[in-house]
Amino acid sequence: MKISTILDHIDSGHMALPEFQRGYVWNRDQVRGLFDSLYRRHPIGGLLVWVTESRSALYRGEGQLAPGVVKLLLDGQQRMTSIYGVVRGKPPKFFDGNPNAFTGLHFHLEQEIFSFYQPLKMKDDPLWIDVSKLMQGGTSGLGEFISKLSTQPELAPRVGDYAARLSRLLAILDIDLHVEEVTGPDKTIDVVVEIFNKVNSGGTKLSKGDLALAKICTEWPEAREVMKKHLAEWEKAGYHFNLDWLLRSVNTVLTGEAKFQFLHDKTAEEIQDGLKRAVKHINTCLNLISSRLGLDHDRVLFGRFGIPVMVRYLDKRSGPLDEIERDKLLFWFLQSGMWGRFSGSTESYIDQDLEALEGPDGGIDKLIEQLRLWHGGLRVEPGHFTGWSLGARFYPVLYMLTRMGEARDWGTGLPLKANLLGQGSKLEVHHIFPKAQLYKHGYKKAEVNALANFCFLTKDTNLNISDRLPEEYFPEVEKAHPGALASQWIPMDPRLWKIENFLEFLEARKELLADAVNERMKELLHGDTHWIEGPGVVTSVAEPVLGSISSEDEERELEALNNWMAERGLPQGILSYDFADPETGIQKAVFDLAWPNGIQEELSEPVVVLLNEPPEVIVLASQAGFRCFTTINEFKQYVLNEILAGDEEKVA
């Protein structure tokens, strides 16, 4: 089929883009390369289209489809969008991307090269031809260009050659592209998406959630945008979720199942109702988690996949939770996070927990009992605070203690409770024994960044303490604000405040922290403490965990990388990814930044970025099936070449 015919079909609505396709991601280099290949008549590949009825077709954009049979582009979107944009001088109706990628393409008649418009270089040079202007003028416009060139004496001798080159450029529209069709009543959307994923190996594939959402959009085209607005609202509050996560909660509300396949038969009205209910319950959960537990931003929201289970529970309730029921649900959420309930086979564990809510004997008690039997005990021991770095599983627990208990700031003496600081506010991590001093005395990285050496303070207090040792500033704090040290679980034996006794200090503080967590758990259980006491509930001491984000500078680098991914329309990775045994939930390592289901969710290889990590962490990640990158530039090059299917830009 001629390129000109394909463009006409796009204009008339006989050819469009399926809803499940991603947006336009090509850059100027790729557009320039495509037109260079077309001009030189190099092969650019054919198209794959899905032939289907227009009345049932799910397509992108606001343009109207032609009645009857239409062709939806499965393979060739980037090429045809680029050609359309240059030839028509505007994006097609289904366009979703940056139009600057194909605006202003020019061709040099002497050098026979393509380049995008540069005023200083091209303004007064008649040999630079605006490709869009030539294409829109057609053969009549061609005569205009030739006449203009003929009037310039220095160019007149070469007009014949230039005319031939202009004709060759214009004749790109007559190039035939092979169009292969997927057609027949057996080609359901499931089959078509599977075909799409197989042929689209160079582009971003579709996850199970994408497929479910594509089906939803057949009846409710605005679904994706409506859901994105809810995600944006939560992001403003400091919680970063993705569409798959939100859809999981919609799914649990409507089906009581974790797997998306159970969502496929729901009507648009049911989906809209399910979303409304899910959003309401998610807001309830986040408000409870933030106000009651103090976990008021994304960095400390461990166990987020427990929320779809909580949403299902709330949806089955006919009225508001009473205080005891509320706190038991929060107890389960906390315990799920502490023991890594959803760090392994997320979908299967969600299903197990949803099942525990069903039937006449289902409910919170059964949910907690299932967790206890799975983990082997729910009581916190001092050894559980053996972790180190900002990625330690009990890092959010320490934050929770600070926000939920009576912890006070050492500079102002004021409580650090969430309701006093406001939802979404972040406290700063403070090294009780300063890092520089500890390194000078020969302590190891894992000891310097031990969780028991962390506390949370306001920014001003953190700055004022600076790098002084506890034996110097602790007496000042205690004098100004009696009890403030003990409120942050500091051992009050002055001997332990000396740097030579740092390791003893850590052990003593771990005891205090464990006792404090168990007290908070008792409060949530309102006296029903058999869950955390009695025979058979004592857990083993935590094993050392490999890996970490060990500095604020490293964390900023990784956050910047996540922002870089978001700018390209790609999913952000999980900071301080909790890598755990999928069966027991025991934490084995902390990976700096991870995409456990791949950047192409659930369809490409898992990847991790590991900065300044020892070889054993890289070996562990590799054995677990992760592709490892030890520099940010190396990872960016992988994204540009293998995910975005071409050199989008140069990586410094």
Phi, psi and omega in degrees: 000133181295147178302320181299322179293319179299317179296321177296321179296323177295318179296321185276352180087011176276345176225135182210192184243130179294151183302325185285351177294146175283172179285179181285129185234001182291158176243181185297323178300318181290321178296315179299317179296322178298313182289330174295318178295318179297317181297320182272003178061034172280149180295139178241006180089160180266189180244152173239125182233152176256115180272119184211170179286134183294329184292337180247003185286136176260111187227161181272156174088176184257357180291156180271139174279153175287149178294156178092221183270137176233163180243121180257128184290118174264321179224124180125007182303310185298317181294312184289327176295318180295314180296314179301313183299320180285314184292315182273344180076014179202161180286156173289167184297331182274007188294138175214094183173205182257108183294342178297344181296333181232013180269126174090026179288131180236157181233133180265119187292331181276310184276345181055051177232157178254142177204153178275152191304129174230110188307311183296327185275327192246343192308312185250022181251108184292348180282346175271117185253130175288111186297318181297319181296318178297313183297320183285334179281335179066206183293326178292321177293330179300317179299324179298313180299317182294318179299318181296320179292324183294335183283352182255112187307321183289341181258341186307317180298340184253008185300323180300314178296317181295321180297319179296322181289322176295319179296320179296321179294315180294328183287358172305327181295340182266359179294135178271129174249135177289128179245114178263138186248139170256116186214166178117153182294340180279353183272075176288171180297327177298313181295317182295318179295323177297317177298315180304313182296325181289317183278338185264045185296336181273347182251182181285124182277178183257137176273174176298324178294321177300317181297315178300318181292324177300319179293322178299319183291345176298324181257337182227082187301333184275001188305313183300314183292322178298316180294321179297326178295320177295318178299321179296323178295317178292327178296323176300328180275001176097009179246125183253110179240164176243175184298321180301318181295314179296317180297328178299320179290322175299318181297315181295324178297314187276330188238341185071016181234159178270328186286136185292339183300335181284351182270345192296331185266005182281144179281168178300319180296320179294319179296315180299318178294317179298320178295316180301314180293317181298315180298318178301314182287325176298316178299320177299313180301312182295322177295319178294314182297321181286311187280321184274321183259344179079007180276083195256014172204168191301323187299334183248009181270073178281158180069033184299336180281001168284339183296318176302329177290316178298322179298317178298317180298313181297324182291331179282344180283143179271345181212185181292157178286144169277174187299318182293315180297316178303311184289327176295321178296320177292324175302313179299317180300313179298312182296323177299319178290317183298323184258009174068038181306321184250026178273346182251246182280081188307309186298318182291324179288324175299316180299317178299317182289325176296322179296326180294342180273346187273162175081170184296332180261006180281157178152194185296317181300317179294324178297314180293318180297320178298319179294319180296316180294323180293315185274327181100002179158145186243008179274138180274133178249158178307325181297339179290344176265017178288341182303164179220160178082170179291348181265000180300141183299330182270006173301311176297331179294318177298319178297317179300315179303317181297318184278328188269332185267214183253020182302140181235150178289141183279350178264321183255339184078002182277150177297150181256025181295151183300321186288346177269330182266340179096142182300136178091348179286145182246135171271160179264143175286132179239129172279115183300309168265119187297144184302312185301318181293319181294317179297323178299327182269010172086013179284151184278163182304315182294331178282318180300318183259025178298143181302324180288353174263004180259146162213174182244131180223167174288160185301315182298317180296318179301315180294320182293324179290323178058226184251031178284155180277151180305323182297341178269312188265340179300314179300325179295316180297314184295324179292317183285324185222079182306132179090351182293325178294310180298330180293341177254023174060044177267128174300131188269008175281111183303336179298328181280356179274356180272144187295331179290344179252023185303315182295324175295321177303314181301315182296318180294320182289326178300322176299314182295320180294316179299315178300320182294319179297314181298326176294318178297322179296320178298320178300318181292332182271354176051045175094344180276069193271007182296341179294330185243007179226171176093175184295144174082008182248358181279125181268160179285158179293137184298141177279157177301139182252135181277154171080161179178160159265109193259002179209158179294326179296318179295320179296320179296321177300316182289324177295322177296322177295320177298320177297321178300319178295315182298323179298336181260012178072022181252154182292143176282150178279172179266117177290140180051057183294129182277100178270118188229162172297123185296338181270315186263340183079002181291129182290125180257327183198164172241116178266134187308306182212124189224148169241084188297336177256012183085158176292325172268089194318123173067002183235348176238172186292145174296143179227151176222149170253121183237106182262130174056036180260150177290161183304326184295332177290318179295320178297316181298315180295319180295316179297332180276002176095008179274142168273126190257138175234129185256359172225154181291321180296321178299318179293317180300319180296323176299315181298315183293319186276320189254332180267313179270001171059048176154162180286094181292326182195168177276139177258122182290000000 
